[in-house]
């Protein structure tokens, strides 16, 4: 019965991992895709603007 106790943790982890991957795949696209894309675009624009803005005290 040692082999059963040795196999249970990897099997449980595999089941959770498959569930996680399925959840990620199912959540791609759909009605929230435009909202998520807009949020990412806004964050990238803020990061780019902060990188290009002159810092106070610099010459």
Chimera marker file (.cmm) of the C-alpha trace (Angstrom):
<marker_set name="trace">
<marker id="1" x="0.000" y="0.000" z="0.000" r="1" g="1" b="0" radius="0.5"/>
<marker id="2" x="3.027" y="2.277" z="0.081" r="1" g="1" b="0" radius="0.5"/>
<marker id="3" x="2.729" y="2.786" z="-3.665" r="1" g="1" b="0" radius="0.5"/>
<marker id="4" x="-0.777" y="4.236" z="-3.220" r="1" g="1" b="0" radius="0.5"/>
<marker id="5" x="0.412" y="6.800" z="-0.675" r="1" g="1" b="0" radius="0.5"/>
<marker id="6" x="3.349" y="7.620" z="-2.970" r="1" g="1" b="0" radius="0.5"/>
<marker id="7" x="1.090" y="8.223" z="-5.983" r="1" g="1" b="0" radius="0.5"/>
<marker id="8" x="-1.674" y="10.249" z="-4.312" r="1" g="1" b="0" radius="0.5"/>
<marker id="9" x="0.155" y="13.626" z="-4.016" r="1" g="1" b="0" radius="0.5"/>
<marker id="10" x="1.272" y="13.760" z="-7.686" r="1" g="1" b="0" radius="0.5"/>
<marker id="11" x="-2.171" y="12.701" z="-8.876" r="1" g="1" b="0" radius="0.5"/>
<marker id="12" x="-3.871" y="15.364" z="-6.747" r="1" g="1" b="0" radius="0.5"/>
<marker id="13" x="-1.430" y="18.022" z="-7.985" r="1" g="1" b="0" radius="0.5"/>
<marker id="14" x="-2.010" y="16.944" z="-11.597" r="1" g="1" b="0" radius="0.5"/>
<marker id="15" x="-5.782" y="17.214" z="-11.187" r="1" g="1" b="0" radius="0.5"/>
<marker id="16" x="-5.503" y="20.719" z="-9.712" r="1" g="1" b="0" radius="0.5"/>
<marker id="17" x="-3.044" y="21.767" z="-12.426" r="1" g="1" b="0" radius="0.5"/>
<marker id="18" x="-5.361" y="20.537" z="-15.187" r="1" g="1" b="0" radius="0.5"/>
<marker id="19" x="-8.226" y="22.424" z="-13.551" r="1" g="1" b="0" radius="0.5"/>
<marker id="20" x="-6.119" y="25.590" z="-13.387" r="1" g="1" b="0" radius="0.5"/>
<marker id="21" x="-5.146" y="25.331" z="-17.059" r="1" g="1" b="0" radius="0.5"/>
<marker id="22" x="-8.771" y="24.733" z="-18.087" r="1" g="1" b="0" radius="0.5"/>
<marker id="23" x="-9.899" y="27.756" z="-16.051" r="1" g="1" b="0" radius="0.5"/>
<marker id="24" x="-7.239" y="29.964" z="-17.656" r="1" g="1" b="0" radius="0.5"/>
<marker id="25" x="-8.170" y="28.792" z="-21.151" r="1" g="1" b="0" radius="0.5"/>
<marker id="26" x="-11.890" y="29.268" z="-20.563" r="1" g="1" b="0" radius="0.5"/>
<marker id="27" x="-11.392" y="32.777" z="-19.170" r="1" g="1" b="0" radius="0.5"/>
<marker id="28" x="-9.571" y="33.952" z="-22.310" r="1" g="1" b="0" radius="0.5"/>
<marker id="29" x="-11.681" y="36.074" z="-24.607" r="1" g="1" b="0" radius="0.5"/>
<marker id="30" x="-15.365" y="36.432" z="-24.018" r="1" g="1" b="0" radius="0.5"/>
<marker id="31" x="-17.196" y="39.589" z="-22.947" r="1" g="1" b="0" radius="0.5"/>
<marker id="32" x="-14.428" y="40.774" z="-20.607" r="1" g="1" b="0" radius="0.5"/>
<marker id="33" x="-11.663" y="40.597" z="-23.234" r="1" g="1" b="0" radius="0.5"/>
<marker id="34" x="-12.063" y="44.206" z="-24.368" r="1" g="1" b="0" radius="0.5"/>
<marker id="35" x="-12.077" y="45.454" z="-20.778" r="1" g="1" b="0" radius="0.5"/>
<marker id="36" x="-8.978" y="43.417" z="-19.899" r="1" g="1" b="0" radius="0.5"/>
<marker id="37" x="-7.174" y="44.563" z="-23.054" r="1" g="1" b="0" radius="0.5"/>
<marker id="38" x="-8.013" y="48.198" z="-22.267" r="1" g="1" b="0" radius="0.5"/>
<marker id="39" x="-6.651" y="47.817" z="-18.726" r="1" g="1" b="0" radius="0.5"/>
<marker id="40" x="-3.396" y="46.328" z="-20.024" r="1" g="1" b="0" radius="0.5"/>
<marker id="41" x="-3.050" y="49.052" z="-22.671" r="1" g="1" b="0" radius="0.5"/>
<marker id="42" x="-3.613" y="51.760" z="-20.038" r="1" g="1" b="0" radius="0.5"/>
<marker id="43" x="-1.006" y="50.222" z="-17.716" r="1" g="1" b="0" radius="0.5"/>
<marker id="44" x="1.523" y="49.995" z="-20.548" r="1" g="1" b="0" radius="0.5"/>
<marker id="45" x="0.841" y="53.612" z="-21.540" r="1" g="1" b="0" radius="0.5"/>
<marker id="46" x="1.369" y="54.767" z="-17.941" r="1" g="1" b="0" radius="0.5"/>
<marker id="47" x="4.629" y="52.831" z="-17.707" r="1" g="1" b="0" radius="0.5"/>
<marker id="48" x="5.874" y="54.269" z="-20.996" r="1" g="1" b="0" radius="0.5"/>
<marker id="49" x="4.905" y="57.820" z="-19.980" r="1" g="1" b="0" radius="0.5"/>
<marker id="50" x="6.669" y="57.445" z="-16.641" r="1" g="1" b="0" radius="0.5"/>
<marker id="51" x="9.802" y="56.169" z="-18.381" r="1" g="1" b="0" radius="0.5"/>
<marker id="52" x="9.894" y="59.112" z="-20.813" r="1" g="1" b="0" radius="0.5"/>
<marker id="53" x="8.977" y="61.868" z="-18.345" r="1" g="1" b="0" radius="0.5"/>
<marker id="54" x="11.937" y="63.931" z="-17.120" r="1" g="1" b="0" radius="0.5"/>
<marker id="55" x="12.677" y="63.443" z="-13.447" r="1" g="1" b="0" radius="0.5"/>
<marker id="56" x="12.637" y="66.512" z="-11.176" r="1" g="1" b="0" radius="0.5"/>
<marker id="57" x="16.103" y="67.749" z="-10.398" r="1" g="1" b="0" radius="0.5"/>
<marker id="58" x="17.681" y="66.280" z="-13.517" r="1" g="1" b="0" radius="0.5"/>
<marker id="59" x="19.327" y="68.556" z="-16.042" r="1" g="1" b="0" radius="0.5"/>
<link id1="1" id2="2" r="1" g="1" b="0" radius="0.2"/>
<link id1="2" id2="3" r="1" g="1" b="0" radius="0.2"/>
<link id1="3" id2="4" r="1" g="1" b="0" radius="0.2"/>
<link id1="4" id2="5" r="1" g="1" b="0" radius="0.2"/>
<link id1="5" id2="6" r="1" g="1" b="0" radius="0.2"/>
<link id1="6" id2="7" r="1" g="1" b="0" radius="0.2"/>
<link id1="7" id2="8" r="1" g="1" b="0" radius="0.2"/>
<link id1="8" id2="9" r="1" g="1" b="0" radius="0.2"/>
<link id1="9" id2="10" r="1" g="1" b="0" radius="0.2"/>
<link id1="10" id2="11" r="1" g="1" b="0" radius="0.2"/>
<link id1="11" id2="12" r="1" g="1" b="0" radius="0.2"/>
<link id1="12" id2="13" r="1" g="1" b="0" radius="0.2"/>
<link id1="13" id2="14" r="1" g="1" b="0" radius="0.2"/>
<link id1="14" id2="15" r="1" g="1" b="0" radius="0.2"/>
<link id1="15" id2="16" r="1" g="1" b="0" radius="0.2"/>
<link id1="16" id2="17" r="1" g="1" b="0" radius="0.2"/>
<link id1="17" id2="18" r="1" g="1" b="0" radius="0.2"/>
<link id1="18" id2="19" r="1" g="1" b="0" radius="0.2"/>
<link id1="19" id2="20" r="1" g="1" b="0" radius="0.2"/>
<link id1="20" id2="21" r="1" g="1" b="0" radius="0.2"/>
<link id1="21" id2="22" r="1" g="1" b="0" radius="0.2"/>
<link id1="22" id2="23" r="1" g="1" b="0" radius="0.2"/>
<link id1="23" id2="24" r="1" g="1" b="0" radius="0.2"/>
<link id1="24" id2="25" r="1" g="1" b="0" radius="0.2"/>
<link id1="25" id2="26" r="1" g="1" b="0" radius="0.2"/>
<link id1="26" id2="27" r="1" g="1" b="0" radius="0.2"/>
<link id1="27" id2="28" r="1" g="1" b="0" radius="0.2"/>
<link id1="28" id2="29" r="1" g="1" b="0" radius="0.2"/>
<link id1="29" id2="30" r="1" g="1" b="0" radius="0.2"/>
<link id1="30" id2="31" r="1" g="1" b="0" radius="0.2"/>
<link id1="31" id2="32" r="1" g="1" b="0" radius="0.2"/>
<link id1="32" id2="33" r="1" g="1" b="0" radius="0.2"/>
<link id1="33" id2="34" r="1" g="1" b="0" radius="0.2"/>
<link id1="34" id2="35" r="1" g="1" b="0" radius="0.2"/>
<link id1="35" id2="36" r="1" g="1" b="0" radius="0.2"/>
<link id1="36" id2="37" r="1" g="1" b="0" radius="0.2"/>
<link id1="37" id2="38" r="1" g="1" b="0" radius="0.2"/>
<link id1="38" id2="39" r="1" g="1" b="0" radius="0.2"/>
<link id1="39" id2="40" r="1" g="1" b="0" radius="0.2"/>
<link id1="40" id2="41" r="1" g="1" b="0" radius="0.2"/>
<link id1="41" id2="42" r="1" g="1" b="0" radius="0.2"/>
<link id1="42" id2="43" r="1" g="1" b="0" radius="0.2"/>
<link id1="43" id2="44" r="1" g="1" b="0" radius="0.2"/>
<link id1="44" id2="45" r="1" g="1" b="0" radius="0.2"/>
<link id1="45" id2="46" r="1" g="1" b="0" radius="0.2"/>
<link id1="46" id2="47" r="1" g="1" b="0" radius="0.2"/>
<link id1="47" id2="48" r="1" g="1" b="0" radius="0.2"/>
<link id1="48" id2="49" r="1" g="1" b="0" radius="0.2"/>
<link id1="49" id2="50" r="1" g="1" b="0" radius="0.2"/>
<link id1="50" id2="51" r="1" g="1" b="0" radius="0.2"/>
<link id1="51" id2="52" r="1" g="1" b="0" radius="0.2"/>
<link id1="52" id2="53" r="1" g="1" b="0" radius="0.2"/>
<link id1="53" id2="54" r="1" g="1" b="0" radius="0.2"/>
<link id1="54" id2="55" r="1" g="1" b="0" radius="0.2"/>
<link id1="55" id2="56" r="1" g="1" b="0" radius="0.2"/>
<link id1="56" id2="57" r="1" g="1" b="0" radius="0.2"/>
<link id1="57" id2="58" r="1" g="1" b="0" radius="0.2"/>
<link id1="58" id2="59" r="1" g="1" b="0" radius="0.2"/>
</marker_set>
